[in-house]
Amino acid sequence: DATFLEKQLYGIAPNFQLHWPTNALTQGHDFVGSYVMAASGHSILYIGAILALAIASFQTREVG
């Protein structure tokens, strides 16, 4: 069974398997557009989280 640390790291790590387009075709999705929308939404949320973390990290630092 996975340890507590392994479960936490698995929860933090992004799931890029969602971006594999073959899954939309092989898993019998009726509308591939919904699969693309889900992958796009995931990407937007992930990019937003990374940008928020970057802004929070450099908010009080003088970088220029």
N, C-alpha and C positions, 0 to 999 in steps of 0.2 A: 504494500500500500504506500502511496505517496506521503512524504513528510509534509509538515506544515509549510516549510519554506518552499518546497517544490510546488505546492498548490498555489501559494502566493505569486510565485514567479510565473506560473502558467496563466494565472488570472491577469497579470500585468502585460504579458507579451501579446502583441497584436496578432490577430488571426488573418494572415494574408492568404489563406486557402480560399477565402471568399472571392478573391480576385482571379481565380483560375477559371477562364471561360469554358473550359471543357466540361466542368460540372454542370453548367446550365444546359448543355446539350445531352449529356449522358444520363442525367437524373430525371429526365422527362418533364422538365418545366414547360408548361403550356405557353407561357409568354416570357420570352427571353428578356424583354424590356424590364420586367419586374426584377429579374436577377441583376441586370445592369444598374437599376435604381438602388437596389440594396447595396451593391458594391460601391456605388458612388456615395451613398449616404455614409457608409462605413469610412470611406476615405476622407470625406469632409469632416466627420467627427474626430478622426485620428489626427488629421492635420491641425484642426482647431485645438485639440488637447496639447499637441507638441508646441504650437505657437503660444498658447497660454503659459505653458511651462517655461518657455524661453523668455517671454515678457516678464514673468514673475522672477526669473533668475537674474535678469539684468535691470530690473526696475530701479534699484538704488545704486547702481554702479555707474561711474563716469566712463564712457566708452569712446571718447573722442579726442 
